[in-house]
């Protein structure tokens, strides 16, 4: 059997293992082949998988073929590399996401391991352990906010059910936490986690960011809410530099990296919609539109005097007295 035919057969076999199985028209569509080829594939499938069952669909009256899942389970076992990637994702989420998301990923990992045929599972797990050891795991050093399971669970529940959320929140300017009723629209993950929500008791009802670690209590309310028309979390995130967004509007941002920093800067994606310009002297100019000048300052400080803010002028003034020339290394 040719390599292409083997791939086609395995593709059809995996579809046939679904609850409804697969029909001739679907085979032809999936493989981008004609009807006669689809018929030959069914014959080849029966030769290699004697468990193949056929039945007539009640709605269409056409024949369909179905394979017991156990017939192809050994072919669908994950590789050590895939399991290692899942473990790394668990560790990264542990350092940045809520407890619900971490637990869901761990549960998925356990279910996948349970489906691996026993004769292969021990070897795959051994290979995964060796690969993780070689990769050094996904440790994310440095300070990070501490999560609280009850608050994480309440946020996750409210997001899934478009339920109102009552929180006790201590903002930057608040001396003590105060109660707010919010409509959660999403969660931004970064150096800090921010709940993207509308304060329902605030005039205007605009989108705000609430630091998750500053939420002292969170209770899911029985009342639901209607999401803001046209709101898209991905579009909203692209307005931000990082996950923090000040109420200072969106700015046209331009940074010039000195020739000695240009190569290092090309290894960063500062913003999904950035443009990059090379200048004759070897410097690199990065441009994008975003809000969040304070978080930009936090990042720019790491570059010392190797970066110059061309715009906006507000950002240039914020960093001009903090550009150091004695850093031993750049990010």
Buried (B, 14 or more C-beta within 10 A) or exposed (E): EEEEBEEBBBBBBBBBBEEEBBBBEBBBEBBEBEEEBBEEBBEBBBEEBEEBEEEEEEEEEEEBBBBEBEBBBEEBBBEBEEBBBBBBBBBBBBBBBBBBBBBBBBEEBEEBBEEBEEEEBEEBBEBBBEBBEEEEEBEEEEEBEEBBEEBBBBBBBBBEEEBBBBBBBBEEEEEEBEEBBBBBBBBBBBBBBBBBBBBBEEEEEEBBBBBBBBBBBBBBEEEEBEEBEEEEEEEBBBBBBBBBBBEEEBBEBBBBBBEEBBEBBEEEEBBEEBEBEEEEEEBBBBBBBBBBBBBBBEBBBEBBEBBBBBEBEEBBEBBEEEBEEEEEEBE
